[in-house]
Amino acid sequence: MNFTDLAFSVEGRINRVVFWKALVPLVLIGWIGFTLAEAAEGLAALAGWIILTALIWPLVAVSVKRWHDRDKSAWWCLLMLVPAAGHIWWLVELGFFQGTSGPNRFGYPIDVPKEKRPRASHPRPKKAGWTARSRSSTRILPPSYPDLMAMFAKLAKCDGPISRAEISVLDSHMADSLALSSQARKEAIREFRAARDSGMSFETHARRFFKHHSEDSQFLAQVIDMLVSLAMADGNLKRREVLFLDLVVAIFGVSSRKYYECKYGESGPRVDATSLPEEKEYARTLGLTGRVSRGEIRKAYRGLVGQYHPDKVSHLGPRLREVAGNEIKKINEAYEFFRKKYDL
């Protein structure tokens, strides 16, 4: 940090050593100015008062940066207005207390070179949107990741209390799939906890996240796979989890083989290769695989209706009810096709 930044800027942090190196000269110059102002007359006294006035801002700037190192705001400088006790508190805390280790909300310690300051890591650093910093220069997570963590939180909570298995899956995604640093993971966990109890909807977070990555369908599909893994942490998909996943698939506009395999069965929805194209699509809708009997068709239909029927989702939000309504239309259309073909 150069002299100009140290004496006139209120941005950044300084440690105890830099604080004392700046404070001692300021005190000596201030003593000279005070002596001139009190003992001399005429131009000498005027010079003394000019010196004292000119020292106010450098003293404030040095104090602010030291308060930042303590992870406290500039308002703590108001302690200087408290006679005696305020001055002692100011001197003891700024002059003798150690600053926070590692980055805090005001930036990195002054003794950490810029080239050695960690950045949020991610799978594809060359992609637009991944390297962008958040609005606050002290944030580590990319700007879209708070919404991603909120999606994880809403999905994990939708079927009841968040389990240890879901937390384990989330930790795995942060460490492996997203390759977040330890500091970034701490920030991500804070975002997850904040979103868990917030009133903002899953859909809002999904749409905001999509705006950041609308051109990266591969990453969007990867996010869906991560959401599916989180939903499957307890071994199977619940009805409400399916609705959330259907919603995010609709918003992202991408497909996920992993999701269809979990939703319809291990082998995925398929029919015989000799089937008509439209029959393949209807079979996919009902989750049918291979050759099936009429009873299995009816059973698949009744099971899906039980999940998506309006009476079953009436307590959910309007957007999830809309998704369920669209699904039930597709299910009815597929069943009608097979009903006519097989005379069900």
C-alpha positions as CSV (number, residue, x, y, z in Angstrom):
1,M,0.0,0.0,0.0
2,N,1.5,3.3,-1.1
3,F,1.5,6.5,0.9
4,T,-1.5,8.1,-0.9
5,D,-3.7,5.0,-0.3
6,L,-2.5,4.8,3.3
7,A,-3.1,8.5,4.2
8,F,-6.2,9.3,2.1
9,S,-8.1,6.1,1.2
10,V,-10.6,4.4,3.4
11,E,-10.6,1.2,1.4
12,G,-8.9,-2.0,2.4
13,R,-7.2,-3.2,5.6
14,I,-4.0,-2.5,7.5
15,N,-2.4,-4.5,10.3
16,R,-1.0,-3.3,13.7
17,V,2.5,-2.8,12.3
18,V,1.4,-0.5,9.5
19,F,-1.0,1.3,11.9
20,W,1.9,2.2,14.3
21,K,4.2,3.2,11.4
22,A,1.5,5.6,10.2
23,L,0.4,6.8,13.7
24,V,3.8,7.7,15.1
25,P,4.6,10.3,12.4
26,L,1.0,11.6,12.5
27,V,1.4,12.1,16.3
28,L,4.8,13.8,15.9
29,I,3.5,16.2,13.2
30,G,0.4,16.8,15.3
31,W,2.5,17.7,18.3
32,I,4.4,20.2,16.2
33,G,1.2,21.7,14.9
34,F,-0.3,21.9,18.4
35,T,2.9,23.6,19.8
36,L,2.8,26.2,17.0
37,A,-0.9,26.8,17.5
38,E,-0.6,27.3,21.3
39,A,2.7,29.0,21.7
40,A,3.2,31.2,18.7
41,E,1.3,34.1,17.2
42,G,0.5,35.4,13.8
43,L,1.5,33.2,10.8
44,A,3.1,30.6,13.0
45,A,-0.2,30.0,14.9
46,L,-2.1,29.9,11.7
47,A,0.4,27.3,10.3
48,G,-0.1,25.2,13.4
49,W,-3.9,25.1,13.0
50,I,-3.5,24.3,9.3
51,I,-1.3,21.4,10.2
52,L,-3.8,20.1,12.8
53,T,-6.7,20.4,10.4
54,A,-4.7,18.7,7.6
55,L,-4.0,15.7,9.9
56,I,-7.7,14.9,10.6
57,W,-8.4,13.0,7.4
58,P,-5.2,10.9,7.3
59,L,-5.9,9.9,11.0
60,V,-9.4,8.9,10.0
61,A,-8.3,7.0,6.9
62,V,-5.7,5.1,8.9
63,S,-8.2,4.3,11.7
64,V,-10.9,3.1,9.2
65,K,-8.6,0.7,7.5
66,R,-7.5,-0.6,10.9
67,W,-11.1,-1.1,12.0
68,H,-11.7,-2.9,8.7
69,D,-8.8,-5.3,9.7
70,R,-10.8,-6.0,12.9
71,D,-13.9,-6.7,10.7
72,K,-15.7,-3.6,12.0
73,S,-17.2,-0.7,10.0
74,A,-15.9,2.9,9.8
75,W,-18.6,4.0,12.3
76,W,-16.3,2.8,15.1
77,C,-14.2,5.9,14.4
78,L,-16.8,7.8,16.3
79,L,-15.2,6.5,19.5
80,M,-12.7,9.4,19.1
81,L,-15.5,11.8,20.0
82,V,-15.8,10.2,23.4
83,P,-13.3,12.0,25.8
84,A,-10.7,9.9,27.6
85,A,-12.4,6.4,27.6
86,G,-13.1,6.6,23.8
87,H,-9.5,7.5,23.1
88,I,-8.1,4.7,25.2
89,W,-10.5,2.1,23.7
90,W,-9.5,3.3,20.2
91,L,-5.8,3.1,20.9
92,V,-5.9,-0.3,22.6
93,E,-8.1,-2.1,20.0
94,L,-6.4,-0.6,17.0
95,G,-2.9,-0.7,18.3
96,F,-2.8,-4.0,20.1
97,F,-5.6,-6.3,18.9
98,Q,-4.9,-8.7,16.0
99,G,-7.0,-8.4,12.9
100,T,-9.1,-11.2,11.5
101,S,-7.2,-14.1,9.8
102,G,-7.9,-14.5,6.1
103,P,-10.4,-12.4,4.1
104,N,-13.3,-10.7,5.8
105,R,-16.1,-8.5,4.4
106,F,-13.6,-5.6,3.8
107,G,-11.1,-7.6,1.8
108,Y,-7.8,-9.5,2.3
109,P,-5.1,-8.8,4.9
110,I,-2.5,-6.3,3.7
111,D,0.3,-8.8,4.0
112,V,-1.3,-11.2,1.4
113,P,-0.1,-10.3,-2.1
114,K,-2.8,-9.9,-4.7
115,E,-1.4,-12.7,-6.8
116,K,-1.7,-15.1,-3.9
117,R,-5.2,-14.2,-2.9
118,P,-7.5,-17.2,-3.5
119,R,-10.3,-17.0,-5.9
120,A,-13.5,-19.1,-6.3
121,S,-12.6,-22.1,-8.3
122,H,-15.0,-23.7,-10.7
123,P,-15.2,-26.4,-13.5
124,R,-14.8,-24.2,-16.5
125,P,-12.9,-20.9,-15.7
126,K,-13.0,-19.7,-19.3
127,K,-16.8,-19.6,-19.5
128,A,-18.5,-16.3,-19.2
129,G,-20.4,-16.0,-16.0
130,W,-18.1,-18.2,-14.1
131,T,-15.3,-15.8,-13.6
132,A,-17.5,-12.8,-12.7
133,R,-17.2,-11.5,-9.2
134,S,-20.2,-10.7,-7.1
135,R,-21.2,-7.1,-6.6
136,S,-19.3,-6.8,-3.4
137,S,-15.5,-7.1,-3.9
138,T,-15.2,-9.1,-0.7
139,R,-17.5,-11.9,-1.9
140,I,-15.9,-15.1,-3.1
141,L,-18.8,-17.0,-4.7
142,P,-19.7,-16.2,-8.3
143,P,-22.8,-14.0,-8.5
144,S,-25.1,-16.8,-9.6
145,Y,-24.1,-19.2,-6.8
146,P,-26.3,-17.8,-4.0
147,D,-29.3,-18.7,-6.2
148,L,-27.8,-22.2,-6.8
149,M,-27.4,-22.7,-3.1
150,A,-31.0,-21.5,-2.5
151,M,-32.2,-24.1,-5.0
152,F,-30.4,-26.8,-3.1
153,A,-31.9,-25.5,0.2
154,K,-35.5,-25.3,-1.2
155,L,-35.3,-28.8,-2.7
156,A,-33.7,-30.4,0.4
157,K,-36.4,-28.9,2.6
158,C,-39.4,-29.5,0.4
159,D,-40.0,-33.1,1.7
160,G,-39.3,-32.4,5.4
161,P,-36.3,-31.7,7.6
162,I,-32.9,-31.6,5.9
163,S,-31.2,-35.0,6.6
164,R,-27.5,-35.8,7.1
165,A,-27.5,-37.7,3.8
166,E,-28.6,-34.5,2.0
167,I,-25.9,-32.5,3.8
168,S,-23.3,-35.1,2.8
169,V,-24.4,-34.9,-0.9
170,L,-24.3,-31.1,-0.7
171,D,-20.8,-31.1,0.7
172,S,-19.7,-33.5,-2.1
173,H,-21.1,-31.1,-4.7
174,M,-19.4,-28.1,-3.3
175,A,-16.0,-29.9,-3.0
176,D,-16.1,-31.9,-6.2
177,S,-18.7,-30.8,-8.8
178,L,-18.3,-27.0,-8.1
179,A,-14.7,-27.3,-6.7
180,L,-15.2,-24.4,-4.2
181,S,-12.4,-23.4,-2.0
182,S,-12.8,-23.7,1.8
183,Q,-13.6,-20.0,2.1
184,A,-16.1,-20.2,-0.8
185,R,-17.7,-23.2,0.8
186,K,-18.2,-21.3,4.1
187,E,-19.9,-18.5,2.1
188,A,-22.0,-21.1,0.2
189,I,-23.2,-22.7,3.5
190,R,-24.3,-19.2,4.7
191,E,-26.3,-18.7,1.6
192,F,-27.8,-22.2,1.9
193,R,-28.9,-21.5,5.5
194,A,-30.3,-18.0,4.7
195,A,-32.4,-19.4,1.8
196,R,-33.6,-22.4,3.7
197,D,-36.0,-20.2,5.8
198,S,-36.5,-17.3,3.3
199,G,-39.9,-16.6,1.7
200,M,-38.5,-16.5,-1.8
201,S,-39.7,-19.3,-4.1
202,F,-37.7,-22.0,-5.7
203,E,-38.9,-20.8,-9.1
204,T,-37.5,-17.3,-8.5
205,H,-34.0,-18.6,-7.7
206,A,-34.1,-21.0,-10.7
207,R,-35.0,-18.2,-13.1
208,R,-32.3,-15.9,-11.8
209,F,-29.7,-18.6,-12.0
210,F,-30.8,-19.4,-15.6
211,K,-30.3,-15.8,-16.6
212,H,-26.6,-16.1,-15.7
213,H,-26.0,-19.4,-17.6
214,S,-28.7,-19.4,-20.4
215,E,-26.0,-20.0,-23.0
216,D,-24.3,-22.9,-21.2
217,S,-26.7,-25.8,-21.6
218,Q,-24.0,-28.3,-20.5
219,F,-23.6,-26.6,-17.1
220,L,-27.4,-26.3,-16.7
221,A,-27.7,-30.1,-17.3
222,Q,-24.9,-30.6,-14.7
223,V,-26.9,-28.5,-12.2
224,I,-30.0,-30.6,-12.8
225,D,-27.9,-33.7,-12.2
226,M,-26.7,-32.2,-8.9
227,L,-30.3,-31.4,-7.9
228,V,-31.3,-35.0,-8.7
229,S,-28.5,-36.4,-6.6
230,L,-29.7,-34.2,-3.7
231,A,-33.3,-35.3,-4.1
232,M,-32.2,-39.0,-4.3
233,A,-30.1,-38.7,-1.1
234,D,-32.7,-40.6,0.9
235,G,-33.1,-43.3,-1.7
236,N,-36.1,-42.3,-3.8
237,L,-37.9,-39.3,-5.3
238,K,-40.8,-37.9,-3.4
239,R,-43.8,-36.4,-5.2
240,R,-43.0,-32.8,-4.3
241,E,-39.3,-33.3,-5.3
242,V,-40.4,-34.5,-8.7
243,L,-42.5,-31.3,-9.1
244,F,-39.5,-29.1,-8.2
245,L,-37.3,-31.0,-10.7
246,D,-39.9,-30.8,-13.4
247,L,-40.1,-27.1,-12.8
248,V,-36.3,-26.5,-13.1
249,V,-36.1,-28.7,-16.2
250,A,-38.9,-26.6,-17.8
251,I,-37.1,-23.3,-16.8
252,F,-33.6,-24.5,-18.0
253,G,-35.0,-26.0,-21.2
254,V,-32.5,-28.9,-21.1
255,S,-33.0,-32.6,-20.5
256,S,-31.2,-34.9,-18.0
257,R,-30.7,-38.6,-18.6
258,K,-30.0,-39.0,-14.9
259,Y,-33.3,-37.4,-14.0
260,Y,-35.3,-39.6,-16.3
261,E,-33.5,-42.7,-15.1
262,C,-34.4,-41.8,-11.5
263,K,-37.9,-40.8,-12.3
264,Y,-38.8,-43.7,-14.5
265,G,-36.5,-46.5,-13.4
266,E,-32.9,-47.6,-13.7
267,S,-32.9,-48.4,-17.4
268,G,-34.7,-45.2,-18.4
269,P,-37.9,-44.9,-20.4
270,R,-37.7,-46.8,-23.6
271,V,-39.8,-49.0,-25.8
272,D,-39.0,-51.6,-28.5
273,A,-36.9,-50.3,-31.4
274,T,-39.7,-51.2,-33.8
275,S,-42.2,-49.0,-32.1
276,L,-43.5,-45.9,-33.8
277,P,-41.8,-42.6,-32.8
278,E,-45.0,-41.3,-31.2
279,E,-45.3,-44.5,-29.2
280,K,-41.8,-43.9,-27.8
281,E,-42.8,-40.5,-26.6
282,Y,-46.0,-41.7,-25.0
283,A,-44.1,-44.6,-23.3
284,R,-41.6,-42.1,-22.0
285,T,-44.4,-40.0,-20.5
286,L,-45.8,-43.0,-18.6
287,G,-42.4,-44.4,-17.7
288,L,-42.9,-47.6,-19.6
289,T,-40.0,-49.8,-20.7
290,G,-39.9,-52.8,-23.1
291,R,-42.9,-54.9,-23.6
292,V,-45.6,-54.3,-21.0
293,S,-49.0,-55.7,-20.3
294,R,-52.3,-53.8,-20.3
295,G,-52.4,-54.1,-16.5
296,E,-48.9,-52.5,-16.3
297,I,-50.1,-49.6,-18.5
298,R,-53.1,-49.0,-16.3
299,K,-50.9,-49.3,-13.2
300,A,-48.4,-46.7,-14.5
301,Y,-51.2,-44.3,-15.4
302,R,-52.8,-44.6,-12.0
303,G,-49.5,-44.1,-10.2
304,L,-48.7,-40.9,-12.2
305,V,-52.2,-39.5,-11.8
306,G,-51.8,-40.0,-8.0
307,Q,-48.7,-37.8,-8.1
308,Y,-49.9,-35.0,-10.3
309,H,-53.6,-34.8,-9.8
310,P,-54.7,-31.2,-9.0
311,D,-56.2,-32.4,-5.7
312,K,-52.8,-33.7,-4.6
313,V,-50.9,-30.4,-5.3
314,S,-53.6,-27.9,-4.4
315,H,-51.6,-26.8,-1.3
316,L,-48.5,-25.9,-3.4
317,G,-47.6,-22.6,-5.1
318,P,-49.3,-21.5,-8.4
319,R,-46.2,-22.3,-10.5
320,L,-45.9,-25.9,-9.2
321,R,-49.6,-26.4,-9.7
322,E,-49.2,-25.2,-13.3
323,V,-46.3,-27.7,-13.8
324,A,-48.5,-30.5,-12.3
325,G,-51.4,-29.5,-14.6
326,N,-49.1,-29.7,-17.7
327,E,-47.9,-33.1,-16.6
328,I,-51.4,-34.5,-16.0
329,K,-52.3,-33.4,-19.6
330,K,-49.4,-35.3,-21.0
331,I,-50.2,-38.3,-18.9
332,N,-53.8,-38.3,-20.0
333,E,-52.9,-37.9,-23.6
334,A,-50.4,-40.8,-23.4
335,Y,-52.9,-43.1,-21.7
336,E,-55.5,-42.3,-24.2
337,F,-53.2,-43.3,-27.0
338,F,-52.5,-46.7,-25.4
339,R,-56.1,-47.1,-24.4
340,K,-57.2,-46.9,-28.0
341,K,-54.3,-49.0,-29.3
342,Y,-54.7,-51.8,-26.8
343,D,-58.4,-51.4,-26.2
344,L,-57.9,-50.9,-22.4
